[in-house]
Amino acid sequence: KQTNLVAAVSPLNAAEMRTQESRAKAEKLKAAQAAVELQLHAPQAGPVTHLPAASAGSQDTNEVIPVIIFACCRVRYLERTLTTLFQRIPTIQGKTFEVWVSQDGEDGAVKALVETQFPQVHYMQHIDHNSLDKASAGESDNYYKIS
């Protein structure tokens, strides 16, 4: 009964909703087509084994593009992420990608991984031992501090 009443009272609104849904779908399709078009015409970059360095004495300004990866204790995921990142980071003249790992935990394996396998990555560790006023004792301190 309720559905019929809504349809009877506002048949135009239902048609408008279908039109808006069609427009939204069309916009998503256009965005997807544009992304595919960009990929088809973009130059393909090969694997990069190092970050491009700014040349000393160059008159061109070198733009630094920071890439920040947040980590806590999942060293295998971090290794996979960094490996994939360096395989896919493009070499672009006049641009340097500066990669940072920001660790909000105390797992020594994360720091060791960055220092031994990825020396070109900048490492920062944030440890805050201040007590928290959490709503529940079971909440993770790290995620609570991030939010």
Secondary structure by P-SEA (a helix, b strand, c coil): caaaaaaaacaaaaaaaaaaaaaaaaaaaaaaaaaaaaaaaccccccccccccccccccbbbbbbbbbbbbccaaaaaaaaaaaaaacccccccbbbbbbbbbccccaaaaaaaacccccbbbbbbbbccccccccccccaaaaaac
